[in-house]
Amino acid sequence: MVLGQRIRQLRQERHLTQTQLGQALNLAESTISLYESNHRAPDYNILLQIANYFEVSIDYLMGLTDVRGVMRYKYDEATPAFLETTPDIDPAQDEPAGKAAEPQASRLVWHRVVHTACPEEGIMPNDLLLIETNPTDIQAGDKILVQRVHKTAQLYRVTQAGDPMILAPLDPREKVEILTRSSQKGLPVFSRVLELRRLYTDQT
């Protein structure tokens, strides 16, 4: 993992010991050691502290770019966007009794990250994920966004494609999900993550 290597590199460039860096960040020396050895990952607020202290971007710390400065992106405003909660809907509520729901076409949507942040995966609050709804060609290794009625979205990685599909949560507090094709159709949101944008702006 690049994060620990970059924290160590930045610390050494400033000729700081782990103790000195810990004092500057109000952290124990042992915590800095765990970060640098990748035995422990800092939470989002600590990542912000480290990035601000060394005047680099979180993207740089996470190894997502070799550019140290903060980059600001725009997103295509013609593409619709939504937050992590959806209306209280039942996908089959408008279907006549005995009639199967028509398959929905894929489309691209911007999804704003709020509660599904996964620092270990480089996904932070306020990031935008470009997602493809109702994807048809899921492969092992794809990142999937899943949302159920009355719940916030969760991010998973596909460990087994097909029917059933096995999804490993990116948040270790969540449980592994096993989905069949029929159960996928009952989800308000089932999408593949295509792209991540950081520090986006709404206006020109």
Contacts in CASP RR format, 6 or more apart in sequence:
PFRMAT RR
TARGET T0000
AUTHOR 0000-0000-0000
METHOD contacts of the structure
MODEL  1
MVLGQRIRQLRQERHLTQTQLGQALNLAESTISLYESNHRAPDYNILLQI
ANYFEVSIDYLMGLTDVRGVMRYKYDEATPAFLETTPDIDPAQDEPAGKA
AEPQASRLVWHRVVHTACPEEGIMPNDLLLIETNPTDIQAGDKILVQRVH
KTAQLYRVTQAGDPMILAPLDPREKVEILTRSSQKGLPVFSRVLELRRLY
TDQT
1 38 0 8 1.000
2 62 0 8 1.000
2 63 0 8 1.000
3 35 0 8 1.000
3 38 0 8 1.000
3 41 0 8 1.000
3 42 0 8 1.000
3 61 0 8 1.000
3 62 0 8 1.000
3 63 0 8 1.000
4 35 0 8 1.000
4 36 0 8 1.000
4 37 0 8 1.000
4 38 0 8 1.000
5 36 0 8 1.000
6 60 0 8 1.000
6 61 0 8 1.000
6 63 0 8 1.000
7 32 0 8 1.000
7 35 0 8 1.000
7 36 0 8 1.000
7 50 0 8 1.000
7 61 0 8 1.000
8 36 0 8 1.000
10 54 0 8 1.000
10 56 0 8 1.000
11 18 0 8 1.000
11 21 0 8 1.000
11 32 0 8 1.000
11 36 0 8 1.000
14 54 0 8 1.000
16 24 0 8 1.000
17 29 0 8 1.000
18 29 0 8 1.000
18 32 0 8 1.000
18 33 0 8 1.000
18 36 0 8 1.000
19 29 0 8 1.000
21 27 0 8 1.000
21 32 0 8 1.000
22 28 0 8 1.000
22 29 0 8 1.000
22 31 0 8 1.000
22 32 0 8 1.000
24 53 0 8 1.000
25 32 0 8 1.000
25 46 0 8 1.000
25 49 0 8 1.000
25 50 0 8 1.000
25 53 0 8 1.000
27 46 0 8 1.000
31 40 0 8 1.000
34 40 0 8 1.000
35 41 0 8 1.000
35 42 0 8 1.000
41 119 0 8 1.000
41 120 0 8 1.000
42 50 0 8 1.000
42 119 0 8 1.000
43 119 0 8 1.000
44 117 0 8 1.000
44 119 0 8 1.000
44 124 0 8 1.000
44 125 0 8 1.000
47 58 0 8 1.000
47 61 0 8 1.000
47 119 0 8 1.000
47 124 0 8 1.000
48 58 0 8 1.000
50 61 0 8 1.000
51 57 0 8 1.000
51 58 0 8 1.000
51 60 0 8 1.000
51 61 0 8 1.000
55 68 0 8 1.000
55 69 0 8 1.000
56 68 0 8 1.000
56 69 0 8 1.000
57 65 0 8 1.000
57 67 0 8 1.000
57 68 0 8 1.000
57 69 0 8 1.000
57 70 0 8 1.000
57 71 0 8 1.000
57 198 0 8 1.000
58 122 0 8 1.000
58 124 0 8 1.000
58 198 0 8 1.000
59 65 0 8 1.000
59 67 0 8 1.000
59 71 0 8 1.000
59 198 0 8 1.000
60 66 0 8 1.000
60 67 0 8 1.000
60 68 0 8 1.000
60 69 0 8 1.000
62 119 0 8 1.000
62 122 0 8 1.000
64 122 0 8 1.000
65 71 0 8 1.000
70 199 0 8 1.000
71 198 0 8 1.000
71 199 0 8 1.000
72 199 0 8 1.000
72 200 0 8 1.000
72 201 0 8 1.000
73 197 0 8 1.000
73 198 0 8 1.000
73 199 0 8 1.000
73 200 0 8 1.000
73 201 0 8 1.000
74 200 0 8 1.000
74 201 0 8 1.000
74 204 0 8 1.000
75 81 0 8 1.000
75 110 0 8 1.000
75 128 0 8 1.000
75 130 0 8 1.000
75 197 0 8 1.000
75 200 0 8 1.000
77 202 0 8 1.000
79 108 0 8 1.000
79 109 0 8 1.000
79 110 0 8 1.000
79 130 0 8 1.000
80 109 0 8 1.000
80 110 0 8 1.000
81 109 0 8 1.000
81 110 0 8 1.000
81 111 0 8 1.000
81 112 0 8 1.000
81 128 0 8 1.000
82 109 0 8 1.000
82 110 0 8 1.000
82 111 0 8 1.000
82 112 0 8 1.000
83 112 0 8 1.000
83 114 0 8 1.000
84 111 0 8 1.000
84 112 0 8 1.000
84 113 0 8 1.000
84 114 0 8 1.000
84 115 0 8 1.000
84 116 0 8 1.000
84 147 0 8 1.000
84 152 0 8 1.000
84 153 0 8 1.000
85 152 0 8 1.000
86 147 0 8 1.000
86 149 0 8 1.000
86 188 0 8 1.000
86 189 0 8 1.000
88 149 0 8 1.000
88 150 0 8 1.000
89 149 0 8 1.000
89 188 0 8 1.000
90 149 0 8 1.000
91 101 0 8 1.000
91 185 0 8 1.000
91 186 0 8 1.000
91 187 0 8 1.000
91 188 0 8 1.000
92 101 0 8 1.000
92 186 0 8 1.000
95 101 0 8 1.000
101 185 0 8 1.000
103 134 0 8 1.000
103 185 0 8 1.000
104 133 0 8 1.000
104 134 0 8 1.000
105 134 0 8 1.000
106 132 0 8 1.000
106 133 0 8 1.000
106 134 0 8 1.000
106 135 0 8 1.000
106 136 0 8 1.000
107 132 0 8 1.000
107 133 0 8 1.000
107 134 0 8 1.000
108 130 0 8 1.000
108 131 0 8 1.000
108 132 0 8 1.000
108 133 0 8 1.000
108 194 0 8 1.000
109 130 0 8 1.000
109 131 0 8 1.000
109 133 0 8 1.000
109 191 0 8 1.000
110 128 0 8 1.000
110 129 0 8 1.000
110 130 0 8 1.000
110 131 0 8 1.000
110 197 0 8 1.000
111 128 0 8 1.000
111 129 0 8 1.000
111 130 0 8 1.000
111 131 0 8 1.000
111 145 0 8 1.000
111 153 0 8 1.000
111 191 0 8 1.000
112 126 0 8 1.000
112 127 0 8 1.000
112 128 0 8 1.000
113 123 0 8 1.000
113 124 0 8 1.000
113 125 0 8 1.000
113 126 0 8 1.000
113 127 0 8 1.000
113 128 0 8 1.000
113 129 0 8 1.000
114 125 0 8 1.000
114 126 0 8 1.000
114 152 0 8 1.000
115 152 0 8 1.000
115 153 0 8 1.000
116 123 0 8 1.000
116 145 0 8 1.000
116 152 0 8 1.000
116 153 0 8 1.000
116 154 0 8 1.000
116 155 0 8 1.000
116 170 0 8 1.000
116 171 0 8 1.000
117 123 0 8 1.000
117 124 0 8 1.000
117 125 0 8 1.000
117 127 0 8 1.000
118 155 0 8 1.000
118 170 0 8 1.000
118 171 0 8 1.000
120 170 0 8 1.000
121 143 0 8 1.000
121 155 0 8 1.000
121 170 0 8 1.000
122 196 0 8 1.000
123 129 0 8 1.000
123 155 0 8 1.000
123 170 0 8 1.000
123 196 0 8 1.000
124 198 0 8 1.000
126 199 0 8 1.000
126 200 0 8 1.000
127 196 0 8 1.000
127 197 0 8 1.000
127 198 0 8 1.000
127 200 0 8 1.000
128 196 0 8 1.000
128 197 0 8 1.000
128 198 0 8 1.000
128 200 0 8 1.000
129 145 0 8 1.000
129 193 0 8 1.000
129 194 0 8 1.000
129 195 0 8 1.000
129 196 0 8 1.000
129 197 0 8 1.000
130 193 0 8 1.000
130 194 0 8 1.000
130 195 0 8 1.000
130 196 0 8 1.000
130 197 0 8 1.000
131 145 0 8 1.000
131 191 0 8 1.000
131 192 0 8 1.000
131 193 0 8 1.000
131 194 0 8 1.000
132 191 0 8 1.000
132 192 0 8 1.000
132 194 0 8 1.000
133 189 0 8 1.000
133 190 0 8 1.000
133 191 0 8 1.000
134 190 0 8 1.000
134 191 0 8 1.000
135 142 0 8 1.000
135 190 0 8 1.000
135 191 0 8 1.000
135 192 0 8 1.000
138 144 0 8 1.000
138 158 0 8 1.000
138 161 0 8 1.000
138 162 0 8 1.000
138 165 0 8 1.000
138 192 0 8 1.000
139 158 0 8 1.000
139 161 0 8 1.000
140 158 0 8 1.000
140 159 0 8 1.000
140 160 0 8 1.000
140 161 0 8 1.000
141 157 0 8 1.000
141 158 0 8 1.000
141 159 0 8 1.000
142 157 0 8 1.000
142 158 0 8 1.000
142 161 0 8 1.000
142 192 0 8 1.000
142 193 0 8 1.000
143 155 0 8 1.000
143 156 0 8 1.000
143 157 0 8 1.000
143 158 0 8 1.000
143 170 0 8 1.000
143 192 0 8 1.000
143 193 0 8 1.000
144 155 0 8 1.000
144 156 0 8 1.000
144 157 0 8 1.000
144 158 0 8 1.000
144 167 0 8 1.000
144 190 0 8 1.000
144 191 0 8 1.000
144 192 0 8 1.000
144 193 0 8 1.000
145 153 0 8 1.000
145 154 0 8 1.000
145 155 0 8 1.000
145 156 0 8 1.000
145 189 0 8 1.000
145 190 0 8 1.000
145 191 0 8 1.000
145 192 0 8 1.000
145 193 0 8 1.000
146 153 0 8 1.000
146 154 0 8 1.000
146 155 0 8 1.000
146 156 0 8 1.000
146 167 0 8 1.000
146 177 0 8 1.000
146 187 0 8 1.000
146 189 0 8 1.000
146 190 0 8 1.000
147 153 0 8 1.000
147 154 0 8 1.000
147 187 0 8 1.000
147 188 0 8 1.000
147 189 0 8 1.000
147 190 0 8 1.000
148 187 0 8 1.000
148 188 0 8 1.000
149 188 0 8 1.000
153 189 0 8 1.000
154 169 0 8 1.000
154 170 0 8 1.000
154 171 0 8 1.000
154 174 0 8 1.000
155 169 0 8 1.000
155 170 0 8 1.000
155 171 0 8 1.000
155 193 0 8 1.000
156 167 0 8 1.000
156 168 0 8 1.000
156 169 0 8 1.000
156 170 0 8 1.000
156 177 0 8 1.000
157 167 0 8 1.000
157 168 0 8 1.000
157 170 0 8 1.000
158 165 0 8 1.000
158 166 0 8 1.000
158 167 0 8 1.000
158 168 0 8 1.000
159 166 0 8 1.000
159 167 0 8 1.000
159 168 0 8 1.000
160 166 0 8 1.000
163 180 0 8 1.000
163 181 0 8 1.000
164 178 0 8 1.000
164 179 0 8 1.000
164 180 0 8 1.000
165 178 0 8 1.000
165 179 0 8 1.000
165 180 0 8 1.000
165 184 0 8 1.000
166 176 0 8 1.000
166 177 0 8 1.000
166 178 0 8 1.000
167 176 0 8 1.000
167 177 0 8 1.000
167 178 0 8 1.000
167 179 0 8 1.000
168 176 0 8 1.000
169 175 0 8 1.000
169 176 0 8 1.000
169 177 0 8 1.000
184 190 0 8 1.000
END
